[in-house]
Amino acid sequence: MRLRVQLTHWPRRALVLTDTPNPKCPRCDGDGGIGHHYGDPETGEYAGTNWEPCTCWDDVRRWVLLPLPYWFRRTPSHYSDEPPF
């Protein structure tokens, strides 16, 4: 298990400890899953990618370290372009 600290926004803002993919996994090359591209059957053009999670990673395994209050968020700076005089 390879753990890292991450900020989550849902269902509530919190700092969580989460699992990461194995960087030496031969199946997914450390990406955590395999992408399967598919095309539109009528035109043959690219239509999207299906994501198949790899077994080296559990993306739902996470532990809340610190719930953050609702007012604890980034706010834009309110600097003025006007000169100080």
GROMACS elastic network, one bead per residue, 0.5 to 0.9 nm:
[ bonds ]
;  ai    aj funct       b0    kb
    1    19     6  0.64353   500
    1    20     6  0.74863   500
    1    21     6  0.84829   500
    1    22     6  0.80394   500
    1    56     6  0.89837   500
    1    57     6  0.83841   500
    2    18     6  0.82140   500
    2    19     6  0.55631   500
    2    20     6  0.54520   500
    2    21     6  0.73431   500
    2    22     6  0.73029   500
    3    17     6  0.63904   500
    3    18     6  0.54754   500
    3    20     6  0.60474   500
    4    16     6  0.82478   500
    4    17     6  0.56110   500
    4    18     6  0.55639   500
    4    19     6  0.65827   500
    4    20     6  0.70818   500
    5    15     6  0.66918   500
    5    16     6  0.56905   500
    5    18     6  0.64090   500
    5    65     6  0.86287   500
    6    14     6  0.83928   500
    6    15     6  0.57149   500
    6    16     6  0.53490   500
    6    17     6  0.63257   500
    6    18     6  0.69346   500
    7    13     6  0.71505   500
    7    14     6  0.58927   500
    7    16     6  0.62644   500
    7    17     6  0.89146   500
    8    11     6  0.81519   500
    8    12     6  0.72768   500
    8    13     6  0.54698   500
    8    14     6  0.54880   500
    8    15     6  0.63518   500
    8    16     6  0.69032   500
    9    12     6  0.54162   500
    9    14     6  0.67902   500
   10    13     6  0.62108   500
   10    14     6  0.83451   500
   11    14     6  0.89685   500
   12    67     6  0.74860   500
   12    68     6  0.78181   500
   12    69     6  0.88048   500
   12    70     6  0.81851   500
   13    66     6  0.89802   500
   13    67     6  0.63330   500
   13    68     6  0.54868   500
   13    69     6  0.74179   500
   13    70     6  0.73263   500
   13    72     6  0.86294   500
   13    73     6  0.88298   500
   14    64     6  0.67115   500
   14    65     6  0.73531   500
   14    66     6  0.55980   500
   14    69     6  0.83714   500
   15    63     6  0.86964   500
   15    64     6  0.61354   500
   15    65     6  0.55180   500
   15    66     6  0.51254   500
   15    67     6  0.63514   500
   15    68     6  0.73755   500
   16    62     6  0.62970   500
   16    63     6  0.53860   500
   16    65     6  0.51470   500
   16    66     6  0.69967   500
   16    67     6  0.84562   500
   17    61     6  0.86080   500
   17    62     6  0.54817   500
   17    63     6  0.51140   500
   17    64     6  0.63609   500
   17    65     6  0.65551   500
   18    58     6  0.89353   500
   18    59     6  0.77184   500
   18    60     6  0.80962   500
   18    61     6  0.61369   500
   18    63     6  0.65707   500
   18    64     6  0.88111   500
   19    57     6  0.68998   500
   19    58     6  0.65701   500
   19    59     6  0.66444   500
   19    60     6  0.82605   500
   19    61     6  0.62619   500
   19    62     6  0.67574   500
   20    23     6  0.85907   500
   20    30     6  0.89015   500
   20    32     6  0.76740   500
   20    56     6  0.87650   500
   20    57     6  0.62679   500
   20    58     6  0.77587   500
   20    59     6  0.75610   500
   21    24     6  0.87594   500
   21    25     6  0.79878   500
   21    28     6  0.88351   500
   21    30     6  0.56468   500
   21    31     6  0.64925   500
   21    33     6  0.84982   500
   21    54     6  0.82547   500
   21    55     6  0.89820   500
   21    56     6  0.60050   500
   21    58     6  0.78789   500
   21    59     6  0.85064   500
   22    25     6  0.54128   500
   22    28     6  0.87308   500
   22    29     6  0.80879   500
   22    30     6  0.53095   500
   22    31     6  0.80788   500
   22    32     6  0.73343   500
   22    56     6  0.58996   500
   22    57     6  0.68548   500
   23    26     6  0.87802   500
   23    28     6  0.86673   500
   23    29     6  0.63879   500
   23    31     6  0.74456   500
   23    32     6  0.85594   500
   24    27     6  0.89571   500
   24    28     6  0.86792   500
   24    29     6  0.63020   500
   24    30     6  0.59746   500
   25    28     6  0.58841   500
   25    29     6  0.52311   500
   25    30     6  0.55785   500
   25    31     6  0.86312   500
   25    32     6  0.86115   500
   25    56     6  0.69347   500
   26    29     6  0.53969   500
   26    30     6  0.78764   500
   27    30     6  0.82134   500
   27    33     6  0.82318   500
   27    34     6  0.80386   500
   27    54     6  0.74455   500
   27    55     6  0.89236   500
   27    56     6  0.87288   500
   28    31     6  0.55612   500
   28    32     6  0.60197   500
   28    33     6  0.54504   500
   28    34     6  0.58211   500
   28    53     6  0.87625   500
   28    54     6  0.65273   500
   28    56     6  0.85041   500
   29    32     6  0.77926   500
   29    33     6  0.85458   500
   30    33     6  0.79843   500
   30    56     6  0.86582   500
   31    34     6  0.75370   500
   31    54     6  0.84515   500
   32    52     6  0.87538   500
   32    53     6  0.60475   500
   32    54     6  0.53864   500
   32    55     6  0.80711   500
   32    56     6  0.69887   500
   32    57     6  0.59449   500
   32    58     6  0.86543   500
   32    59     6  0.85031   500
   33    51     6  0.65590   500
   33    52     6  0.53821   500
   33    55     6  0.81481   500
   33    56     6  0.86802   500
   33    57     6  0.82763   500
   34    50     6  0.83586   500
   34    51     6  0.58935   500
   34    52     6  0.51925   500
   34    53     6  0.64053   500
   34    54     6  0.68471   500
   35    49     6  0.60350   500
   35    50     6  0.56897   500
   35    52     6  0.62628   500
   35    53     6  0.86408   500
   36    48     6  0.85340   500
   36    49     6  0.53781   500
   36    50     6  0.50769   500
   36    51     6  0.63514   500
   36    52     6  0.76579   500
   37    46     6  0.74533   500
   37    47     6  0.78148   500
   37    48     6  0.59661   500
   37    50     6  0.63605   500
   37    51     6  0.87743   500
   38    41     6  0.88572   500
   38    44     6  0.87133   500
   38    45     6  0.84466   500
   38    46     6  0.61584   500
   38    47     6  0.59633   500
   38    48     6  0.58189   500
   38    49     6  0.60386   500
   38    50     6  0.76522   500
   39    42     6  0.86622   500
   39    43     6  0.78778   500
   39    44     6  0.52406   500
   39    45     6  0.51269   500
   39    48     6  0.68913   500
   39    49     6  0.87924   500
   40    43     6  0.56073   500
   40    45     6  0.54722   500
   40    46     6  0.63722   500
   40    47     6  0.55513   500
   40    48     6  0.87934   500
   41    44     6  0.54552   500
   41    45     6  0.80378   500
   42    45     6  0.83046   500
   43    46     6  0.88416   500
   44    47     6  0.84767   500
   46    49     6  0.86361   500
   53    56     6  0.85948   500
   53    57     6  0.75453   500
   53    58     6  0.83526   500
   53    59     6  0.84009   500
   54    57     6  0.60486   500
   54    58     6  0.82316   500
   55    58     6  0.72279   500
   57    61     6  0.88812   500
   58    61     6  0.56608   500
   58    62     6  0.89722   500
   59    62     6  0.78554   500
   64    67     6  0.69103   500
   68    71     6  0.82966   500
   68    72     6  0.64140   500
   68    73     6  0.88153   500
   69    72     6  0.54154   500
   69    73     6  0.85098   500
   70    73     6  0.72875   500
   75    78     6  0.88550   500
   79    82     6  0.89355   500
   80    83     6  0.80463   500
   82    85     6  0.83656   500
